[in-house]
Amino acid sequence: VQITERVQELVASFIREGKDRISTQEAITEEGLGAWTAAYSQTVLRTNVSRAYSAGRMQTARDPEVARALPALLYSTSRDSAVRAGHAPLDGFLALTTDPVWNTYAPPNGFNCRCSIRLVSAAELRRKGVSVDSLRSGRAVPAGVEITEGFDAAPDAGLYR
């Protein structure tokens, strides 16, 4: 837990400083967080960066003024051959920003998950043939969705608040 917290602090500093290309292994080693392999270091950092960005999106989405203009979230995969079978059913999933479904299914939903969420306006919903009212009763998660154990909590829960 302490290493995870330190990696998350490191990720936050990278985001604040606007660093776009970093050597994860060097950064983690310089911070004294462990002599991990490059692949493991990259997985830890990539997963934590994804969680931090998703947490920011969720916090923005939950702001009542933002939710009035952008009432829904859309789940997207990267739509390539590497998308996990357990994440693919969520591609295109729409729900209100206030829907509790996001407390479990907002990405990342596993290590190295490349899925994302984005805010959707009422106008875009109308273009998709979906009304805000039709989303008010809540949305059922599509069959076949699988979330990696430990990733079934809202990304903005805990340390990123």
N, C-alpha and C positions, 0 to 999 in steps of 0.2 A: 504494500500500500504506500509506503514511504517513497519507494522508487517511482511508482506511478504518479504520485503527487509532484515529485521533482521533475519528471518528464513533462507533466502537464504545465508546470510553471515555465519550463524551457520552451514549450510550444507557444504558450501565451506571449513570451518575450519575442519569439520569432515573428509572430503575427503583428505585435505592436510595432516592431522595427521594420516590417514590410519585407522581410527576407523571403525571396522566392526560390532560391536554389541553395541548398545547404547539404553538407555531408552529415547525415544523421549519425553515422558511427563516430566521427570525430567530435561532433557536438556533445553526444552522450558521454563519450570517454572524457572529454575536457571537463565536463561537469562532475566527473567522478561517479557516474551512475552505473558503471559496469563495463566490463570488457566483452561486449556482446558481438556476435557476428554482424556483418554489415546488413544481411537480410533481416535479422531479428530487430536490429536498431531501426531500420527503415519501416518495418511493420509497426513497431511501437509508436514511432513518430507520426507516420501516415494515419494510423488509426486515431491517435489523439488529436491531430489537426482536424480530421474529419469530424470528430465529436465536438470540437470547439466551434467550428463553423456551423454545424447543425444546431448547437446550443444557441448561438447568436440568432440564427433564423427563427428558432422556436420562441425565443424571448421577444423578438420583433413581432412575430405573428400573434403573440398573446397580448400585445398592447391593444387596448380597446379602440383607440383611434385608428391604428393601422388595420385592425380587423374589420372596421366599417368599410374601408376602401378595398381591402384585400381579404375577403372573408374565408378563403379556402387555401389548402395546401395540396400540391400535386407531388406524388412520389415518382421519381424517375430512376431507372437503372441506366447503365451505360450502353445498353442494347447491343452488346457484342457477345462473342462466343464464350467469354470468361464470366458472364453474369451467373451467379449461383442459382441453381434450380429453385431453391427456397426463397430467393428474393424476386425472381422473375414475375411471379403472379401479382406483385405489388406495382409493377410498372404501369403508370397511368392512373393509379388509385387516387381518388379525390375525396377529401373530407374537410369539414369546417376546421378552422384553426383552433376552435375550442373543443373539438371532438376528443374525448379521452383516448381514442385509438392511437393518437400520436404519443401518448405516454408510454406505449409499448413498442410501436412500430416505426418511429422516426429513426432514420439512419444516423450513424452506421449500425448495421445489424450483424456485425461480425468483424473480425480482424481483416484489414485491407478492403473493407466494403467500399465500393465506389458509387453507391447509390446516393441520391440527394433528394431534397425537397425544395420546392419553390412556392412562393406566394402566388395566388391566382385572384384576379379581380372579378367582380361580379359581371362585368362586360365579357370577359373571357369565358366565364361559366356559361353565360347566355349563348355565346358562339358555339360552345360545346353541347348546347341543348340541355344544360343542367341549371336548375334554379337553386338559389340559396335555400328556399323553403324545403326543397326535396332532400337537402343534406342535413336539415335540422334534426331529423329523427335518428341520426347516427348512421355510421357506415359499418357494414360487416366486412371483415378482412377476407380477401379471397382465399379459397382452399389452396392448400399446398405451400403456404408461407411457413418458412422455418427461420427462426432467429437463433443465433449462437447464444448459448448460455452466458449470462452476464451482460448481454447487450439488450435486455428487455426492459430498460428504463429510459425515460425521457432523457435526451442528451443534455438538457439544461438542468437536470437534477444534480445536486452535489457541488463539486469543486468549481464548476464553470459559472456559478451564479455570481 
